[in-house]
Amino acid sequence: MPQIRRQNLPRPFWAHLLVRIKSRQIAVDQLGLLADWLATQPEVPEGKRFKRFPGMIVCGEGELIRTFLQAGQAALGEELK
């Protein structure tokens, strides 16, 4: 199983994620929780997946984070624990 890529991400991915963080008003403390989780080097499935945090949902596919959702939005794929 792959791990989430944290380096050498394409600029369009970074730009998209930053827009989503701003437009969905993702709190800094939620990004801290994401950073803590990423530090555990979690393995993730190849397909679509998502991880719930108290104030957001992180969606991805394979080794990439694709977007951020607000806690009440619907996510697609396998839910990670």
All heavy atoms as an XYZ file, in Angstrom:
650
protein
N       0.837     -1.183      0.000
C       0.000      0.000      0.000
C       0.884      1.249      0.000
O       1.903      1.273      0.677
C      -0.892      0.028      1.236
C      -2.027     -0.970      1.211
S      -3.030     -0.840      2.696
C      -4.503     -0.197      1.997
N       0.470      2.269     -0.735
C       1.277      3.497     -0.770
C       1.118      4.322      0.507
O       0.184      4.122      1.282
C       0.720      4.248     -1.975
C      -0.661      3.757     -2.138
C      -0.664      2.334     -1.657
N       2.033      5.245      0.695
C       1.933      6.244      1.748
C       1.630      7.578      1.076
O       1.913      7.770     -0.108
C       3.228      6.337      2.536
C       3.529      5.090      3.337
C       4.812      5.224      4.134
O       5.661      6.037      3.840
N       4.930      4.400      5.143
N       1.068      8.497      1.823
C       0.729      9.800      1.267
C       2.004     10.569      0.959
O       2.883     10.714      1.802
C      -0.168     10.588      2.234
C      -1.494      9.838      2.418
C      -0.412     11.998      1.713
C      -2.397     10.431      3.455
N       2.082     11.056     -0.271
C       3.255     11.827     -0.695
C       3.196     13.206     -0.058
O       2.191     13.906     -0.138
C       3.291     11.954     -2.213
C       4.550     12.633     -2.652
C       4.858     12.709     -4.106
N       3.900     12.295     -5.066
C       3.859     12.767     -6.320
N       4.743     13.662     -6.708
N       2.960     12.327     -7.163
N       4.296     13.604      0.548
C       4.366     14.880      1.249
C       5.370     15.837      0.628
O       5.475     16.986      1.035
C       4.722     14.638      2.708
C       3.658     13.819      3.417
C       4.078     13.350      4.767
N       4.374     14.471      5.648
C       4.834     14.332      6.872
N       5.053     13.143      7.359
N       5.096     15.376      7.605
N       6.127     15.374     -0.351
C       7.135     16.219     -0.983
C       7.004     16.125     -2.491
O       6.446     15.173     -3.026
C       8.531     15.772     -0.559
C       8.785     15.905      0.913
C      10.164     15.406      1.306
O      10.808     14.696      0.561
N      10.605     15.782      2.481
N       7.535     17.133     -3.157
C       7.578     17.182     -4.623
C       6.196     17.058     -5.255
O       6.031     16.384     -6.271
C       8.512     16.092     -5.167
C       9.915     16.236     -4.639
O      10.436     17.342     -4.536
N      10.525     15.131     -4.279
N       5.229     17.721     -4.648
C       3.893     17.732     -5.225
C       3.839     18.741     -6.365
O       4.447     19.815     -6.286
C       2.852     18.107     -4.177
C       2.649     17.097     -3.057
C       1.725     17.680     -2.001
C       2.081     15.810     -3.600
N       3.101     18.438     -7.424
C       2.967     19.394     -8.524
C       2.325     20.702     -8.036
O       1.432     20.689     -7.188
C       2.052     18.668     -9.513
C       2.138     17.225     -9.136
C       2.406     17.186     -7.674
N       2.782     21.818     -8.567
C       2.246     23.131     -8.181
C       0.728     23.216     -8.290
O       0.090     23.795     -7.413
C       2.890     24.237     -9.006
C       4.248     24.615     -8.507
C       4.717     25.886     -9.220
N       6.008     26.290     -8.733
C       6.177     27.124     -7.710
N       5.130     27.628     -7.116
N       7.381     27.447     -7.315
N       0.109     22.670     -9.345
C      -1.353     22.750     -9.417
C      -2.050     22.066     -8.234
O      -3.100     22.523     -7.788
C      -1.694     22.045    -10.723
C      -0.464     22.177    -11.558
C       0.673     22.107    -10.576
N      -1.468     20.996     -7.707
C      -2.047     20.338     -6.529
C      -1.995     21.273     -5.328
O      -2.983     21.427     -4.613
C      -1.282     19.043     -6.194
C      -1.771     17.863     -6.956
C      -1.637     17.786     -8.323
C      -2.374     16.817     -6.294
C      -2.085     16.696     -9.026
C      -2.830     15.718     -6.990
C      -2.679     15.657     -8.363
N      -0.825     21.878     -5.096
C      -0.687     22.806     -3.971
C      -1.666     23.955     -4.103
O      -2.323     24.340     -3.137
C       0.738     23.355     -3.896
C       1.691     22.483     -3.167
C       2.771     21.849     -3.694
C       1.669     22.121     -1.785
N       3.418     21.119     -2.717
C       2.763     21.277     -1.541
C       0.820     22.433     -0.727
C       3.028     20.736     -0.273
C       1.097     21.893      0.529
C       2.178     21.073      0.734
N      -1.750     24.520     -5.287
C      -2.659     25.654     -5.506
C      -4.104     25.252     -5.221
O      -4.840     25.995     -4.556
C      -2.511     26.170     -6.935
N      -4.511     24.096     -5.711
C      -5.877     23.613     -5.481
C      -6.135     23.431     -3.985
O      -7.169     23.856     -3.464
C      -6.101     22.293     -6.223
C      -7.375     21.620     -5.848
N      -8.600     22.040     -6.312
C      -7.615     20.560     -5.030
C      -9.538     21.263     -5.800
N      -8.960     20.355     -5.024
N      -5.201     22.801     -3.284
C      -5.393     22.556     -1.857
C      -5.470     23.862     -1.075
O      -6.311     24.003     -0.172
C      -4.274     21.666     -1.316
C      -4.259     20.239     -1.860
C      -3.039     19.486     -1.334
C      -5.538     19.499     -1.529
N      -4.645     24.819     -1.425
C      -4.686     26.113     -0.737
C      -6.008     26.841     -0.974
O      -6.567     27.450     -0.057
C      -3.506     26.980     -1.165
C      -2.139     26.476     -0.690
C      -1.023     27.309     -1.305
C      -2.049     26.458      0.823
N      -6.524     26.764     -2.185
C      -7.828     27.374     -2.484
C      -8.917     26.707     -1.649
O      -9.781     27.382     -1.077
C      -8.145     27.278     -3.991
C      -9.604     27.587     -4.280
C      -7.237     28.209     -4.777
N      -8.889     25.381     -1.547
C      -9.904     24.662     -0.779
C      -9.807     24.982      0.708
O     -10.813     25.146      1.392
C      -9.794     23.148     -0.986
C     -10.222     22.706     -2.354
C     -11.713     23.007     -2.569
N     -12.105     22.691     -3.919
C     -12.309     23.585     -4.869
N     -12.170     24.869     -4.623
N     -12.670     23.220     -6.078
N      -8.589     25.073      1.223
C      -8.416     25.422      2.630
C      -9.033     26.785      2.914
O      -9.759     26.966      3.893
C      -6.921     25.395      3.014
C      -6.414     23.948      3.053
C      -6.682     26.096      4.348
C      -4.906     23.825      3.122
N      -8.776     27.734      2.034
C      -9.303     29.083      2.228
C     -10.815     29.141      2.012
O     -11.548     29.664      2.850
C      -8.602     30.060      1.284
C      -9.006     31.486      1.497
C      -8.229     32.445      0.624
C      -8.691     33.862      0.874
N      -7.967     34.821      0.049
N     -11.298     28.592      0.913
C     -12.721     28.703      0.590
C     -13.616     27.926      1.554
O     -14.754     28.309      1.786
C     -12.986     28.251     -0.854
O     -12.794     26.858     -0.987
N     -13.087     26.868      2.127
C     -13.879     26.056      3.066
C     -13.544     26.381      4.516
O     -13.994     25.720      5.427
C     -13.684     24.581      2.753
C     -14.217     24.310      1.343
C     -14.439     22.891      1.036
N     -15.154     22.804     -0.239
C     -14.829     21.988     -1.217
N     -13.817     21.147     -1.084
N     -15.534     21.970     -2.324
N     -12.748     27.430      4.688
C     -12.408     27.954      6.008
C     -11.929     26.850      6.954
O     -12.405     26.703      8.075
C     -13.595     28.705      6.597
C     -14.006     29.874      5.730
C     -15.238     30.590      6.243
O     -15.994     30.072      7.038
N     -15.430     31.803      5.765
N     -10.956     26.079      6.485
C     -10.363     25.018      7.295
C      -9.468     25.676      8.353
O      -8.576     26.458      8.024
C      -9.541     24.043      6.422
C     -10.403     23.440      5.294
C      -8.888     22.972      7.271
C     -11.560     22.608      5.725
N      -9.717     25.361      9.608
C      -8.989     25.973     10.720
C      -7.558     25.432     10.815
O      -7.293     24.274     10.483
C      -9.728     25.718     12.028
N      -6.679     26.273     11.299
C      -5.274     25.908     11.452
C      -5.121     24.693     12.360
O      -4.291     23.817     12.102
C      -4.455     27.108     11.996
C      -3.046     26.700     12.350
C      -4.446     28.241     10.993
N      -5.932     24.596     13.418
C      -5.803     23.450     14.318
C      -6.125     22.142     13.603
O      -5.545     21.095     13.909
C      -6.652     23.613     15.576
C      -8.147     23.609     15.308
O      -8.589     24.157     14.270
O      -8.880     23.058     16.149
N      -7.025     22.189     12.619
C      -7.347     20.992     11.847
C      -6.164     20.581     10.974
O      -5.875     19.402     10.812
C      -8.586     21.221     10.984
C      -9.843     21.461     11.785
C     -10.151     20.317     12.725
O     -10.386     19.191     12.294
N     -10.142     20.587     14.014
N      -5.465     21.567     10.422
C      -4.268     21.270      9.634
C      -3.176     20.688     10.520
O      -2.403     19.832     10.088
C      -3.791     22.520      8.907
C      -4.784     23.083      7.879
C      -4.279     24.400      7.329
C      -5.067     22.092      6.786
N      -3.128     21.116     11.774
C      -2.190     20.531     12.728
C      -2.501     19.062     12.986
O      -1.592     18.230     13.070
N      -3.794     18.732     13.100
C      -4.186     17.327     13.274
C      -3.791     16.506     12.048
O      -3.330     15.368     12.175
C      -5.690     17.226     13.519
C      -6.205     17.792     14.838
C      -7.733     17.743     14.870
C      -5.617     17.054     16.019
N      -3.968     17.103     10.865
C      -3.551     16.426      9.633
C      -2.042     16.186      9.650
O      -1.580     15.088      9.343
C      -3.947     17.250      8.408
C      -3.409     16.757      7.064
C      -3.894     15.352      6.745
C      -3.790     17.738      5.957
N      -1.281     17.184     10.028
C       0.181     17.044     10.074
C       0.587     15.945     11.056
O       1.481     15.144     10.762
C       0.828     18.370     10.454
N      -0.071     15.893     12.202
C       0.221     14.843     13.188
C      -0.064     13.463     12.606
O       0.709     12.532     12.788
C      -0.601     15.043     14.462
C      -0.198     16.272     15.250
O       0.905     16.826     14.993
O      -0.990     16.690     16.119
N      -1.187     13.341     11.909
C      -1.553     12.058     11.303
C      -0.552     11.683     10.207
O      -0.109     10.541     10.141
C      -2.973     12.131     10.754
C      -3.433     10.881     10.091
C      -3.652      9.657     10.678
C      -3.741     10.710      8.709
N      -4.084      8.751      9.748
C      -4.141      9.371      8.524
C      -3.730     11.567      7.614
C      -4.529      8.866      7.291
C      -4.117     11.059      6.389
C      -4.503      9.731      6.233
N      -0.179     12.653      9.376
C       0.788     12.383      8.313
C       2.140     11.959      8.876
O       2.852     11.162      8.255
C       0.952     13.601      7.404
C      -0.243     13.937      6.517
C       0.003     15.249      5.784
C      -0.551     12.813      5.549
N       2.494     12.466     10.037
C       3.764     12.108     10.667
C       3.824     10.623     11.034
O       4.909     10.070     11.192
C       4.006     12.968     11.897
N       2.668      9.980     11.136
C       2.639      8.538     11.432
C       2.903      7.706     10.182
O       2.943      6.483     10.262
C       1.291      8.110     12.046
O       0.250      8.205     11.061
C       0.952      8.944     13.282
N       3.058      8.367      9.035
C       3.293      7.723      7.748
C       2.245      6.644      7.451
O       2.573      5.479      7.218
C       4.702      7.157      7.668
C       5.764      8.205      7.812
C       7.171      7.647      7.729
O       7.425      6.490      8.051
N       8.084      8.485      7.292
N       0.965      7.039      7.456
C      -0.092      6.050      7.245
C      -0.056      5.464      5.837
O       0.248      6.169      4.872
C      -1.373      6.858      7.462
C      -0.989      8.253      7.070
C       0.438      8.396      7.535
N      -0.353      4.199      5.749
C      -0.513      3.561      4.440
C      -1.953      3.783      4.005
O      -2.874      3.768      4.830
C      -0.194      2.074      4.525
C       1.272      1.821      4.783
C       1.626      0.344      4.744
O       0.727     -0.509      4.810
O       2.831      0.050      4.648
N      -2.138      4.019      2.722
C      -3.465      4.312      2.190
C      -3.738      3.427      0.969
O      -2.802      2.989      0.299
C      -3.580      5.806      1.796
C      -3.515      6.701      3.032
C      -2.509      6.214      0.814
N      -5.016      3.160      0.677
C      -5.330      2.339     -0.494
C      -5.044      3.088     -1.793
O      -4.928      4.319     -1.805
C      -6.825      2.058     -0.335
C      -7.341      3.164      0.512
C      -6.208      3.567      1.414
N      -4.940      2.344     -2.876
C      -4.681      2.933     -4.200
C      -5.839      3.806     -4.675
O      -5.624      4.814     -5.322
C      -4.438      1.826     -5.238
C      -3.126      1.097     -5.060
C      -1.927      1.919     -5.501
O      -2.083      2.898     -6.239
O      -0.817      1.570     -5.083
N      -7.058      3.426     -4.367
C      -8.232      4.132     -4.871
C      -8.606      5.347     -4.038
O      -7.832      5.846     -3.222
N      -9.843      5.808     -4.241
C     -10.347      6.974     -3.517
C     -10.521      6.631     -2.047
O     -10.952      5.542     -1.697
C     -11.674      7.432     -4.118
C     -11.517      7.985     -5.509
C     -12.831      8.486     -6.047
C     -12.596      9.054     -7.454
N     -13.807      9.622     -8.005
N     -10.182      7.624     -1.225
C     -10.287      7.436      0.217
C     -10.454      8.779      0.902
O     -10.228      9.832      0.302
C      -9.061      6.720      0.757
C      -7.775      7.298      0.220
C      -6.869      7.863      1.236
N      -5.651      8.319      0.587
C      -5.321      9.589      0.517
N      -6.080     10.499      1.017
N      -4.212      9.956     -0.075
N     -10.899      8.715      2.173
C     -11.015      9.937      2.942
C     -10.763      9.656      4.415
O     -10.926      8.540      4.883
C     -12.373     10.621      2.737
C     -13.562      9.819      3.204
C     -14.103     10.031      4.463
C     -14.135      8.862      2.378
C     -15.203      9.308      4.889
C     -15.235      8.138      2.794
C     -15.778      8.354      4.057
N     -10.356     10.705      5.120
C     -10.072     10.639      6.554
C     -10.820     11.778      7.214
O     -10.677     12.939      6.820
C      -8.562     10.774      6.785
C      -8.151     10.960      8.222
C      -8.080      9.662      8.941
C      -7.478      9.881     10.355
N      -7.931      8.899     11.279
N     -11.647     11.422      8.195
C     -12.403     12.439      8.939
C     -11.570     12.982     10.096
O     -10.925     12.225     10.811
C     -13.681     11.839      9.509
C     -14.700     11.476      8.479
C     -15.976     10.969      9.139
N     -16.826     10.369      8.138
C     -17.659     11.029      7.359
N     -17.753     12.339      7.483
N     -18.388     10.403      6.467
N     -11.633     14.277     10.257
C     -11.096     14.975     11.412
C     -12.263     15.736     12.019
O     -13.301     15.890     11.362
C      -9.967     15.925     10.998
C      -8.740     15.200     10.493
C      -8.596     14.880      9.149
C      -7.743     14.824     11.377
C      -7.476     14.203      8.688
C      -6.611     14.140     10.926
C      -6.484     13.832      9.591
N     -12.147     16.245     13.244
C     -13.308     16.907     13.863
C     -13.906     18.053     13.035
O     -15.118     18.224     13.007
C     -12.754     17.424     15.198
C     -11.622     16.508     15.511
C     -11.020     16.140     14.175
N     -13.066     18.808     12.329
C     -13.571     19.969     11.606
C     -13.376     19.938     10.109
O     -13.595     20.953      9.438
N     -12.968     18.799      9.564
C     -12.755     18.705      8.114
C     -12.662     17.246      7.698
O     -12.540     16.354      8.535
C     -11.474     19.423      7.695
C     -10.217     18.720      8.131
S      -8.736     19.505      7.442
C      -7.466     18.506      8.215
N     -12.694     17.041      6.405
C     -12.466     15.726      5.812
C     -11.381     15.902      4.761
O     -11.441     16.828      3.941
C     -13.744     15.172      5.153
C     -14.864     15.076      6.177
C     -13.472     13.809      4.510
C     -16.228     14.771      5.573
N     -10.386     15.034      4.799
C      -9.303     15.062      3.813
C      -9.573     13.937      2.819
O      -9.686     12.777      3.211
C      -7.927     14.862      4.486
C      -6.825     14.820      3.446
C      -7.672     15.964      5.497
N      -9.701     14.282      1.546
C      -9.979     13.301      0.499
C      -8.735     13.117     -0.362
O      -8.003     14.063     -0.626
C     -11.123     13.781     -0.391
S     -12.648     14.063      0.509
N      -8.543     11.888     -0.803
C      -7.390     11.616     -1.635
C      -7.594     10.405     -2.506
O      -8.627      9.735     -2.451
N      -6.581     10.150     -3.295
C      -6.564      8.977     -4.163
C      -5.117      8.517     -4.256
O      -4.241      9.294     -4.635
C      -7.122      9.314     -5.538
C      -7.321      8.103     -6.410
C      -8.092      8.422     -7.681
O      -8.619      9.536     -7.820
O      -8.151      7.533     -8.531
N      -4.892      7.264     -3.850
C      -3.528      6.760     -3.844
C      -2.652      7.605     -2.942
O      -3.032      7.928     -1.821
N      -1.506      8.000     -3.438
C      -0.540      8.725     -2.613
C      -0.809     10.226     -2.503
O      -0.106     10.934     -1.805
C       0.881      8.511     -3.152
C       1.115      9.110     -4.497
C       2.530      8.925     -5.016
O       3.330      8.226     -4.369
O       2.824      9.491     -6.078
N      -1.847     10.722     -3.162
C      -2.093     12.166     -3.192
C      -3.321     12.578     -2.394
O      -4.348     11.902     -2.414
C      -2.267     12.642     -4.629
C      -1.054     12.469     -5.533
C      -1.418     12.824     -6.973
C       0.114     13.308     -5.050
N      -3.207     13.713     -1.709
C      -4.365     14.380     -1.134
C      -4.972     15.190     -2.268
O      -4.274     15.949     -2.943
C      -3.955     15.303      0.036
C      -3.484     14.457      1.215
C      -5.111     16.206      0.433
C      -2.944     15.268      2.382
N      -6.272     15.018     -2.484
C      -6.924     15.705     -3.614
C      -7.693     16.950     -3.208
O      -7.764     17.911     -3.961
C      -7.882     14.744     -4.330
C      -7.212     13.561     -4.957
C      -6.512     13.965     -6.203
N      -5.961     12.790     -6.882
C      -5.474     12.817     -8.081
N      -5.455     13.944     -8.749
N      -4.977     11.740     -8.620
N      -8.341     16.925     -2.018
C      -9.112     18.091     -1.607
C      -9.445     18.018     -0.133
O      -9.228     16.993      0.526
C     -10.406     18.244     -2.445
O     -10.911     19.567     -2.301
C     -11.470     17.225     -2.063
N      -9.967     19.125      0.373
C     -10.449     19.219      1.749
C     -11.935     19.546      1.692
O     -12.356     20.389      0.898
C      -9.728     20.345      2.501
C      -8.260     20.098      2.678
C      -7.335     20.627      1.798
C      -7.808     19.332      3.739
C      -5.975     20.407      1.968
C      -6.445     19.100      3.911
C      -5.535     19.636      3.031
N     -12.705     18.896      2.543
C     -14.130     19.169      2.655
C     -14.437     19.649      4.062
O     -13.698     19.356      5.000
C     -14.948     17.897      2.385
C     -14.765     17.206      1.042
C     -15.570     15.908      1.011
C     -15.154     18.115     -0.099
N     -15.544     20.361      4.198
C     -16.015     20.705      5.531
C     -16.582     19.440      6.168
O     -16.987     18.505      5.467
C     -17.071     21.798      5.453
C     -16.496     23.115      4.962
C     -17.553     24.168      4.751
O     -18.674     23.858      4.357
N     -17.192     25.408      5.006
N     -16.640     19.421      7.488
C     -17.044     18.215      8.215
C     -18.396     17.666      7.774
O     -18.595     16.466      7.761
C     -17.052     18.492      9.718
N     -19.323     18.496      7.368
C     -20.655     18.037      6.990
C     -20.813     17.616      5.537
O     -21.877     17.140      5.147
N     -19.804     17.776      4.726
C     -19.905     17.437      3.312
C     -19.733     15.942      3.109
O     -19.123     15.239      3.915
C     -18.853     18.208      2.507
C     -19.130     19.702      2.443
C     -18.115     20.426      1.585
O     -16.990     20.625      2.011
N     -18.529     20.816      0.389
N     -20.267     15.455      1.990
C     -20.188     14.031      1.654
C     -18.855     13.729      0.959
O     -18.434     14.448      0.073
C     -21.348     13.650      0.750
N     -18.236     12.653      1.403
C     -16.961     12.212      0.818
C     -17.155     10.876      0.119
O     -18.024     10.091      0.508
C     -15.916     12.088      1.924
N     -16.331     10.634     -0.895
C     -16.404      9.388     -1.655
C     -15.177      8.523     -1.365
O     -14.106      9.041     -1.095
C     -16.454      9.685     -3.153
C     -17.636     10.500     -3.652
C     -17.473     10.820     -5.128
C     -18.936      9.771     -3.394
N     -15.359      7.219     -1.457
C     -14.254      6.300     -1.300
C     -14.256      5.583      0.027
O     -15.218      5.639      0.794
N     -13.138      4.952      0.309
C     -12.975      4.170      1.550
C     -12.641      5.111      2.704
O     -11.732      5.935      2.600
C     -11.841      3.164      1.355
C     -11.539      2.330      2.549
C     -10.389      1.361      2.331
O     -10.017      1.089      1.169
O      -9.838      0.891      3.336
N     -13.357      4.958      3.800
C     -13.060      5.782      4.974
C     -11.906      5.163      5.752
O     -11.922      3.979      6.077
C     -14.266      5.921      5.890
C     -13.989      6.818      7.069
C     -15.215      7.174      7.898
O     -16.295      6.644      7.648
O     -15.054      8.003      8.816
N     -10.922      5.982      6.052
C      -9.766      5.533      6.834
C     -10.041      5.797      8.309
O     -10.670      6.788      8.656
C      -8.509      6.294      6.410
C      -8.129      6.202      4.935
C      -6.901      7.051      4.658
C      -7.896      4.759      4.521
N      -9.557      4.944      9.149
C      -9.728      5.112     10.598
C      -8.550      5.799     11.203
O      -7.494      5.880     10.760
C      -9.940      3.763     11.277
C     -11.180      3.064     10.756
C     -12.410      3.834     11.075
C     -13.632      3.170     10.464
N     -14.783      3.934     10.482
